[in-house]
Amino acid sequence: MIPASCPPLSLNVLRTAIAALVLAAPVVWAQRADIAVADQSWKVSTSALQALQEGRVEDAELQLRHALENNSGDAYAHQLLCRVYAAQDRTEEAVRECETAAGVPNQSNRSSSENQLWLGRVYGDKARHAGPIAGFKLARRVQAAFARAVELDPSNVAALNDLGEYYVEAPFVVGGGTDKARQLASSMLARFPAQAHLLLARIAAEDRDYPTAEAEFKQVITLQKSTQAWVDLAAFYQARGRRDEAVNVLKSAIAADRTHGPAIVDAASLLISMHREPELAERCLRLYLASSSKTDEAPAFKVHVELSRLLAARGSTGEAGQQMAAAAALAPVFARSAQHWQGL
């Protein structure tokens, strides 16, 4: 019953209201469908990212492929799939997926910046295995992608770091140069002092100003107090042939480490490359594998393979085989090639 205080709707008005509801219904349902698709896409991407970080790349790939069957324009899913392939050194597939992610329209600057960052990284992976002419072209693409990532999001620290490292390491003919690196470091100093000093350290090392480089690496430790900062100083010492100092710095880094993230894998890699402290290197790899700080910066299956090699070298072939089996469970394609190389 309509209250007396409310005037009744005329028949025409009522018909108009009903028609409006009928016409609006498909729009409402379409909006709900879009929301449902977006929500499902977010859930799948979150689950796939977790799988990727834990090194379960086969699981991540299956989830992402299914997500892209339902929504081929999901840029983040393409980026994650790019990273899944990159972690396994499947470079061509990684490039394809990152190019697709970067080409999806109407993304936020932050998302586009991340896509460009990963695109630059996989172009770099491809360039390292290319011939001189192809490598030249790819190097230009690396620089362009990193620069675009910074342009889109000037607070993307990873992109700033990668662009700075490119400027230091790449020849002038492909867009490198320490003058560009210095300019970038200067622009970073106020907002990102630790990263700026790390870049200044790399510049000084490239210019063979080793006392300045050492002082800058130590400044990063003062500012950041991170395991990675200690590892960067150790890598500098190792490159200079100061191996005892490098080992001592790595011991300090490992003793102070609490998260057991990718930096501790870098520490182990340095020890292995110097043929020093194999037991300590093994402990670092085990700590990482047991931690909740694993990421695709140091894929777990690759760490299992490295640990397998350490164990095989000391004659523990049974446990070495177990570590290789663990790698195969996470990344069957990668593990098969690693087993062939190792002879297990």
N, C-alpha and C positions, 0 to 999 in steps of 0.2 A: 504494500500500500504506500502511495506517495503522500508524504506529510502535507497538511493543508498549507503550510508556509511555503511550500515549493510549488511554483506554477507548473502544470503538466506540460510535457513536451508536445508540440503539435505533431501530426502524423508525418509531415514533410521533414521536420527537424529530426524526428526519430529515424526515418529512413536514411537521412544523410549521415547520422551518427553511426548507424549499422554499416552503411557502405564504407565509411571511413575505417571502421574496425576491420572489415573484410579485406580492404585494400592494404591496410597496415600489417595484417597478419603475416604475409610472406616476408616482409621486411624484418619484422620482429624475429621470426623463426630463422631467417638468414643470419641476422646478427647473433642470435644464440648459437647457431651452427658455427659461425666464425669464431666466437668466443670458445666454444668447445674444442674446435680444431687447434686454436692457439694454446689452450690449456693443455691439451694432449701433447702438442709439440714441445711445450715447455717441460712437461714431465719426462718425455722421452729423452730430450736433450740433457736434462739434469742427470738422468740415470746413465746415459751414454758417457757423459763427462766423468762421472764417478768411475765407470768401468775403465775409461781411458787412463785416468789418473792412477788407478790400481794396476794398470798394465794388462787388463783383460781386453785386448784389442779386438779379438775375434767377436766377443760379446758386444762390444761397442759398435763394431761395423755392422753387425746384424740389426741392432736396434736402429741405427741411423739410416740404413738402407730401407727399412720398413717405414720409418718416418718420412723419408723422401718420396716413397711411393705414394703416400697420402698428400704430401705437400712438397712438390719439387722446387718451390721457391723459398724454402726455409734456408736462409743464408747461414744461420748459426749451425744448422745440421751439416751443411756443406763444409763449413770451416772445421768442425769437429772431425768429420770424415777425412779431411785433408790432414789433420794432425794424427789421426789413426794410421794413415798410410806413411806419413813422414816418420813416425816413431819406428816403423818397420823398414825404413829405407826404401820404400816403394815410391820413388821420387816422381815418376811420370804421373801416377795416379794422384799423388798429393798435389802436384801442380794443377792438374785438371780440376780438382775439387776446390782448391783455393781460388783459382781464376773464376770459377762459377760463383763462389761466395762473394767475391769482390764485385761481380757484375750484377748482383741482385739490386734492383732500384729501391729508392725510398727507405734507406736505412738511416739510423742515427749516425752522427759523426763518430761517436764512440765505437759503435759496432763496425762501421766502415774502417776505422783506424785499426782495429784488431785484425780485420780481414786482410788489410794491406800489410800489416806486420808479418802475419804468417805467410802471405804470398811472397814477400821479400825473402823470408827464411827458406822456403822451399825452392825458390829460384836460385838461392845461394847453394843449396844442396845439389841442384842440378848442374850449376856452373862448375862445381868442383870436379865433376866427372865428365865434363864436356871438353871438346877440342878447343884450340886457340880461338878460332873464329866464332864458334857457337858460344864459347865461354865469355868472349868480349861482349856479345849481344846480351847475354844473360846478366852479366855484371851490371850493365846499364839498367836493366830491369830491377835488379836488387836495389840499387841506389834510389831509383824512382819510387819503388814501393815503400821503402823505409821513409823517404822524404815525405811522401803523401800521407803516411800514417801519422807523422809528426804534425803535418799541416792540419789534418782533420782533428787531431786531439793533442794539443801541445802538452798535456799532462800525462801522456802515455809514456811512462818511464822506460818500459821495455823497448819501445820504438826509438826513443832518444838514445838509449845505450847501444842498440844495434846500428843506428845510423852513425853514431860517433865511432864505433869500432870499424865500420865500413870505411869511413873517411881516413882512419889511421892506416888500415891495412891495404886498401885498394890503390893502384897506381893513378896518377893524375889523369891519364888518358881515358879512364872509365869513371871519372867523377870523384876520385879520392883526393886526399891532400891534407896535410896536418894544419894548413891554414884554415881550412873549413872546419876541421875538428876543434881548433882553438876558438873559433867564433861560436861554435855550438856549445862548447864548455862554458864560455862566458855567459851565454844566454841561460844556461842551466843553473849557474852558481847560486842565485838567490833562492830559487824554489827547491832545487835538488842538489844540495852541496856535496853530499857523498858521491853521487853519480858524476858530478862535475869533476871532482878531484880524481876519481877513477879514470876518467877520460884524459885528464891532464897527465896522469901517471903513464898511460899508454902512449900519449904523444911524446913525453920525455924519453921513454924507452925507445920509441921509433927513431928519435933524434940522437940516440946514444948518449943522452944526458942521464946517466944511470944514478948519480946521487940524487938528482931532482926526482927521478922516477921513484926511487925507494922512499923518499920523504913523502911523496904524494900517496903512495900505497899505504904508508903508515897513517897518514892523515885520514884516509878512508876508514881505517880501523877505529880511529879515535871518534869519528863521527857516527859510524854505523854499528860498530861492535858486533858484527855478524860473522858467522863461520865462513861465509863466502869471501868476506874481506880478507881474512887470514889466509885463505886458500889462494887468493889472487896474489898476495905477497909471496907466498911459497912458490907459486908458478914463476914469478919474476926471479926469485933466487935460483930456481932450477935452470931457467933459461940462461942465467949468467954463470952456471957451473958451480954455484955455491950450494952444493947438495946438503951438506950437514946443516946449514942454516935453514934450508927448505924443510928438512925433516923435523927440525926442532919447532919451526913455526906450525907445521901440520899437527904435531903432537899437542901444541897449545890450542889449536883450533878444535881438535877432536875432544880434548878434555873439557873445553868450554861449551861444546855443542849440546843442546838440550832437545832439539826437535828431530834430529836425524833425517833431515831433508836432503834434496839433491846435492847440496854443497859437500856433504860427507862422502858422497860417491866421487865427486871431483877430487877430494882428498885422497881417497883410495886409488884413483887412477894415476895421480901424481906419484904416489909411493910405488905403484906397480911399474910405471914407466922408468923410475930411477932404480928399480930392482932393490928396493930397501923396505925393511919392516913388513914382510909379507903377512905375518900374523896380524899386524895392526890393520893392514889393508883388508884382510878377510873379515876382521871384526867390524870394520866400517860398513862393508857391503851387507853383512848380516843385520846390523843395526838398522840400516835403511829398509831392508826387506821386511823387518818386523815392525816398522813404524807406521803411523797413520799420516805421514807427511809425503808420501810418494806422489810424484807428478810425472807427466809425460816429458819433462825436462830430462829425466833419467828413467826411461821405461824399465819397469820391474823385470821384464823378461830378459832385457839386455844385462841387467845386474846379475840375474841368475846365470846367464852364460859366462859373464866375467868371473863369477865365483866358481863356476864349474872349471874354468881354465886354471884358476889358482889351485884348486884342489887336485886337478889332474897333474899339475906340475910337481906337486909334492908327493904324488903316488897314491892319493886317495881316490882311485878310479870309481869305486862304488858310489861314494857320495857325490863325485863329479857327475856321474850319470843321473843321480837323483835331481841335482840342480838343473841339468839339461831337460829332464822330464818336466820339471816345474815350468821351465821356459816354454816348452812345447804346449803345455796346457793353456798357457796364456796367449801365445802367438805361434801357432803351428807352422805357418809359412816361413817366418823368420827363423824359428828353431831348426827347421830342416836344413836350411842353408848353413846355419852355424854348426850343426852336427857334422855335416859333410866336411866343412873346413877343419873342424877339430878332430875328426876321425873317431867320434864316439858312436 
